[in-house]
Amino acid sequence: MTTISAASPPIGRTVKKWLLPAVPFAILVALWGLAVLLFDPPVGVLPSPALVFEAPFNSDPYLANVGASVQRLILGFLVAASTGVVVGVAAGLSKPIAEFLGPLTTFMNALSGIAWIPLAVAWFGPGTGMVVFIVWNAAFFLVFGNTMLGVRLVPDVLQNGLLTLGASRMDVIRQVIVPGAMPYIMSGLRSGLGFGWRAVIAAELVGASLGLGAWIFEQQEFSRMDNIMAGALTIGVIGMVMDRWLLAPLERRTIERWGMVGSAS
Amino acid sequence: MTVPTGGAAQAAPPTISVEGLSHSFTDPQTRKTVHALDDVNLEILPGDFVTVVGPSGCGKTTLLNILAGFIRPSAGKAFVNGRAIERPGADRGVVFQELAILPWRTVYRNIAHGLEIQGVAKPEIDERVNRMTSLVGLEGFEGHYPHQLSGGMRQRVAVARTWVSDPEIILMDEPFAAVDAMTRLTLQEELNDLTVRTGKTVFFITHSVEEAVFLGDRVMALSARPGRIKEEVHVPVPRAERSWERMSHDEALQDTVEHVLSLVRGEAVEPTGQDG
């Protein structure tokens, strides 16, 4: 379809897509290994890469903890994404409502989601309910705010164009407003998922007995630096995987394909 | 494609009639009252191609927006087949100056959109869209997205999308203003062809006198703000016989262009304190 993609050979593309981004990670791990070799720190301070990479296989509750965290994220994010998009579209359709709710959104986004944790523990008690609430809270206002903005920015001419084809208000919302707001909705979902994942870990540190956050916190008592680092790495990897394999493909299939954004990574 | 209007065999009633139409609004930036239109009267008969030409900011687009049903006039009335215009409807297709085609729909799905909304059956949609794409030279591009097309092609999609649902009247707002000069000539000839073949009633707005004369049965010359119809000029050569080639040496057509130009130019020179 584009001349550029036809011109670049497939091998070059594979290198660019997979190998190049892996280089900084390789350098980081190499530096880490070198530091362990040179300074020989106690395992409780800085374990070797090998020890950390083995940790998940040696500690029994690892998978259960990963599963618990991911489950909470999915639950909280799905609720936040659906409520954020629906309420965002509804609010964006009316200028007075959008202006009325704008400052609240800014306020809520400025307020760190973590600050809600003590309150959430009081309201829901420790456990999944509380973590899910924190995730929802972290992601909702991002999705909502972006959706509302995106809806406001859909050009009138596209809506008028559909009305002259005999469309109802509902047709316009479904076929013009929502797809037209997609670049903003996607960006809201993307940052919402990122912030939601961070919120899961933070909430689990304090208010859960299972989950990666809780596990890391618990390992601190036993000075199991290898497990703590394995947990931290897992958090990063899961975050990256979700963005790359869940949201980036969704963007490629929608707004990039429609020519509504330059292609992102 | 020509649909007889109504059942009566008597002289066809006007498809669109406008009576004593005036419109003013408050400019959102300057907060001043703008008198866009003043006592405009016109009638468009079935199969008419009426062009409206006038200086920038003379209320041409306001007039089209009233006919489309996007805005209500301050005074006077506009009718389609005797019914007062109150809102946009599928009986009045609009081709906009800024493209109104949807970036997330392929060429095919953009053209099929109106038919989908009207609940036309799939096989019929298929047949009509295919006929339309070949009529406007979009064959082979059905699966493309608008951003993959040139400006001229996108404009063809916009025209096809409005045409395919066969509205009674098509309102066009400087549809070729944004394409390059060469493409514009081609698109104008294609549009002339299309309207001659389909017998469609068209209301076409432009600031180009040549375009107005080339396309129209009648040219309405509008005055500067507040826009009122200065003169209605009949173009002497039947539309079926027109081409840019002929435009360049036919004296009757040349005279018409001169005449309309003099009507419009007198207007543009007068300082109105408004820029368009």
Interface residues (C-beta under 8 A of the other chain):
Chain A: M1 P155 V157 L158 N160 G161 L162 L163 T164 L165 G166 A167 D171 Q175 V176 P179 G180 M182 T254 R257 W258 G259 M260
Chain B: A68 F70 R87 P88 G89 A90 R92 G93 V94 F96 E98 L99 A100 I101 L102 P103 W104 H113 G114 I117 Q118 Y145 P146 H147 Q148 R161 T162 S165 P167
